[in-house]
Amino acid sequence: MRVLLGGRLETTIVQRRRKAKSKPRDVFSGGSQNQRKEPQKTPQNIPKSTKKPVAIRPPSKPSPKADLTPKPQEEANSPKKAKITESSQTKEIIESQILGESRKSIGLRNKEAAVDPEVKESATSKRAQDIIDKSRARAMESLVKKASENIEPVTPATVVTKKRTRKTKTSFQPAERKKRLDRSRHMEYKYEVRGLLVDLNVDEEHRSSILGTVWAKGERQTVSDAKEYLNTKLSEGVIDDIQLEALTKVVDNYTIRR
């Protein structure tokens, strides 16, 4: 506290000094984990064991030494045996390291493969062999004969030659060109002749026969046959001379050469 002018008191707060902050512990560093110094243990006072004094025996009499002089052959074979034993021991050690400790066997034994007894071939004499060969040859000959008999002879195919046929001459002969009525004007002929028969006053019962027969004879045969038919009707008295002239003119108008 301080006294100021005017009799006032001033209080000053004094802060205590703090300790310096310690560094945070490094968790990830392996070496700094739990490195605490263990207290050194003071060696305990172990009581010393009291040993009894051992009684010293008197030296025994030396036994007679045996002849330790080995033979020269045993001395030569001893280094070889030592090498073989060392190599076998090293193999056993390596196998135990790789394969591990050997297990006890189950007690099974490997079966020995049964050896087939050898079949002794009976040796045949030369005479027997000759008989066998002859019988085989005969059997082969019989088989060949049967095969040849079964094979049918191949007959060549016969070629059938067709006979040349002459063309038959047609007996058709064209009709002679004669004067006949025109087929294309048949309807025109019917109308004209029918009206003409009415005008000429021909009997009605003879009109149709004259109309049809004149056309049939003039178209299928000749015009002269049609005119002969008209002359017969004139002689019968069916038509007269005037009617005959009129009908012959109509026939001449429809006549063509064909």
C-alpha positions in Angstrom: 0.0 0.0 0.0 1.1 3.5 -0.8 0.1 6.9 0.8 -0.7 9.5 -1.9 -0.9 13.2 -1.6 -4.0 14.2 0.1 -3.8 11.4 2.6 -5.2 8.8 0.3 -4.1 5.2 0.4 -3.5 3.3 -2.8 -3.5 -0.4 -2.8 -1.4 -2.2 -5.3 -2.1 -5.8 -6.0 1.1 -7.8 -6.4 0.9 -11.0 -8.5 2.9 -14.0 -7.5 5.3 -15.4 -9.9 4.1 -18.6 -11.5 6.2 -21.6 -12.3 7.4 -22.0 -15.8 5.0 -24.2 -17.8 6.3 -27.7 -18.3 6.4 -29.0 -21.9 3.5 -31.4 -22.8 4.5 -35.0 -22.8 5.2 -36.4 -26.3 2.8 -39.4 -26.5 4.0 -40.6 -29.9 7.7 -40.8 -29.1 8.5 -44.4 -28.0 11.6 -43.7 -26.0 10.0 -41.1 -23.6 7.2 -43.4 -22.3 7.3 -44.1 -18.6 11.0 -43.6 -18.3 11.1 -43.4 -14.7 14.1 -44.2 -12.7 13.5 -47.1 -10.5 14.9 -46.8 -7.0 18.1 -48.8 -6.6 17.5 -51.7 -4.4 20.0 -52.1 -1.7 21.5 -55.5 -1.7 20.2 -57.5 1.1 22.6 -59.1 3.5 22.4 -62.8 2.5 23.7 -65.1 5.2 26.7 -67.0 3.9 26.2 -70.7 3.7 28.5 -72.6 5.8 29.9 -75.6 3.9 31.1 -78.6 5.6 34.7 -79.5 5.0 35.1 -82.3 2.5 37.2 -85.2 3.6 40.1 -85.8 1.3 40.4 -89.4 0.3 43.8 -91.0 -0.1 44.9 -91.6 -3.8 44.0 -95.0 -5.1 46.5 -97.3 -6.7 46.9 -96.8 -10.4 45.3 -99.6 -12.5 47.4 -101.2 -15.2 47.1 -99.3 -18.4 45.5 -101.1 -21.4 47.0 -101.1 -24.8 45.5 -98.0 -26.4 47.5 -98.4 -29.6 44.7 -98.6 -32.3 45.2 -100.5 -35.5 46.3 -98.5 -38.5 43.0 -99.2 -40.4 40.8 -97.9 -37.6 42.8 -94.7 -37.5 42.2 -94.2 -41.2 38.5 -94.8 -41.0 37.9 -92.7 -37.9 37.9 -89.3 -39.7 35.5 -90.6 -42.4 33.1 -91.9 -39.7 33.2 -88.5 -37.9 32.3 -86.7 -41.1 29.4 -89.0 -41.8 28.0 -88.5 -38.3 28.4 -84.8 -38.6 26.6 -84.6 -41.9 23.7 -86.9 -40.6 23.3 -84.6 -37.6 23.2 -81.5 -39.7 20.5 -83.1 -41.9 18.4 -84.0 -38.9 18.7 -80.5 -37.5 17.7 -78.9 -40.8 14.8 -81.2 -41.3 13.6 -80.5 -37.7 13.8 -76.7 -38.4 11.9 -77.0 -41.7 9.3 -79.7 -41.0 9.0 -79.3 -37.2 9.1 -82.0 -34.6 8.4 -85.4 -36.0 5.1 -86.9 -34.9 4.6 -90.4 -33.8 3.7 -92.8 -36.5 0.2 -94.4 -36.5 1.7 -97.8 -36.8 0.7 -98.5 -40.4 3.1 -100.2 -42.7 3.4 -99.8 -46.5 2.1 -102.8 -48.4 4.6 -104.4 -50.6 3.4 -104.7 -54.2 2.5 -108.3 -55.0 4.9 -109.5 -57.7 3.1 -111.5 -60.4 4.6 -114.9 -60.9 6.4 -115.2 -64.1 4.4 -117.2 -66.6 6.7 -119.7 -68.2 5.9 -120.2 -71.8 5.9 -123.8 -72.9 8.4 -124.2 -75.7 6.8 -126.0 -78.6 8.8 -128.2 -80.8 9.5 -127.4 -84.4 7.2 -130.1 -85.7 4.2 -128.7 -83.7 5.0 -125.2 -84.9 5.0 -126.5 -88.5 1.6 -128.1 -88.0 0.2 -124.9 -86.5 1.5 -122.8 -89.5 -0.1 -125.2 -92.0 -3.5 -125.1 -90.3 -3.4 -121.3 -90.3 -2.5 -121.2 -94.0 -5.5 -123.5 -94.8 -7.9 -121.4 -92.8 -6.8 -118.3 -94.6 -7.2 -119.9 -98.0 -10.8 -121.0 -97.1 -11.6 -117.5 -96.0 -10.3 -116.0 -99.3 -12.3 -118.5 -101.3 -15.5 -117.6 -99.5 -14.9 -113.9 -99.9 -14.3 -114.3 -103.6 -17.5 -116.4 -104.0 -19.6 -113.9 -102.1 -18.4 -111.0 -104.4 -20.9 -110.7 -107.3 -19.5 -109.9 -110.7 -20.1 -106.3 -111.6 -22.1 -106.2 -114.9 -21.5 -103.1 -116.9 -24.6 -101.0 -117.3 -26.2 -101.4 -120.7 -26.6 -98.1 -122.5 -30.1 -98.0 -124.1 -29.9 -96.3 -127.5 -33.1 -94.8 -128.6 -34.1 -95.6 -132.1 -34.4 -92.6 -134.3 -38.0 -92.2 -135.3 -38.8 -90.5 -138.6 -41.2 -87.7 -138.4 -44.6 -88.7 -139.6 -45.8 -86.7 -142.5 -49.1 -85.0 -141.8 -51.9 -86.0 -144.1 -53.4 -82.5 -143.7 -53.6 -80.7 -147.0 -54.9 -77.2 -147.3 -58.3 -76.9 -149.1 -58.3 -75.6 -152.6 -59.0 -72.0 -153.0 -62.5 -71.9 -154.3 -65.4 -69.4 -154.4 -67.2 -69.6 -151.0 -69.3 -67.2 -148.9 -67.5 -64.8 -146.5 -67.8 -66.0 -142.9 -67.2 -62.6 -141.4 -70.4 -61.3 -143.0 -72.8 -64.0 -141.7 -75.0 -61.7 -139.6 -75.2 -59.1 -142.4 -76.3 -61.9 -144.8 -79.0 -63.1 -142.4 -80.6 -59.6 -142.1 -80.5 -58.9 -145.8 -81.8 -62.2 -147.1 -84.6 -62.4 -144.5 -85.9 -59.0 -145.6 -85.5 -59.9 -149.3 -87.6 -63.1 -148.8 -90.4 -61.0 -147.2 -90.3 -58.5 -150.1 -90.4 -61.3 -152.7 -93.4 -62.8 -151.0 -91.8 -66.3 -150.6 -94.0 -68.6 -148.6 -93.3 -68.3 -144.9 -92.8 -72.0 -144.3 -89.9 -72.1 -146.8 -88.1 -68.9 -145.7 -86.0 -70.3 -142.9 -84.9 -73.4 -144.9 -83.9 -71.3 -147.9 -82.0 -68.9 -145.6 -80.1 -71.6 -143.8 -79.2 -74.1 -146.5 -78.0 -71.5 -149.0 -75.6 -70.2 -146.3 -74.4 -73.6 -145.3 -73.7 -74.9 -148.8 -72.1 -71.6 -150.0 -69.9 -71.3 -146.8 -68.8 -74.9 -146.3 -68.8 -76.2 -149.9 -68.9 -73.7 -152.8 -71.1 -71.1 -154.3 -72.1 -73.3 -157.2 -73.6 -75.8 -154.7 -75.7 -73.1 -153.2 -76.9 -72.0 -156.7 -77.9 -75.6 -157.5 -80.0 -75.8 -154.4 -81.9 -72.6 -155.6 -82.5 -74.3 -159.0 -84.0 -77.3 -157.3 -86.4 -75.1 -155.4 -87.3 -73.4 -158.7 -88.1 -76.8 -160.2 -90.1 -77.7 -157.1 -92.2 -74.5 -157.6 -91.2 -73.0 -154.3 -89.8 -69.9 -155.9 -90.1 -68.3 -159.4 -87.6 -66.9 -161.9 -87.7 -63.4 -160.5 -87.0 -64.6 -157.0 -84.2 -66.9 -158.3 -82.4 -63.9 -159.9 -82.7 -61.8 -156.8 -81.3 -64.5 -154.5 -78.4 -65.4 -156.9 -77.3 -61.7 -157.0 -77.1 -61.7 -153.1 -75.0 -64.9 -153.2 -72.6 -63.3 -155.7 -72.2 -60.2 -153.5 -71.0 -62.3 -150.5 -68.7 -64.6 -152.5 -64.9 -64.6 -152.0 -62.1 -66.9 -153.0 -60.7 -68.8 -150.1 
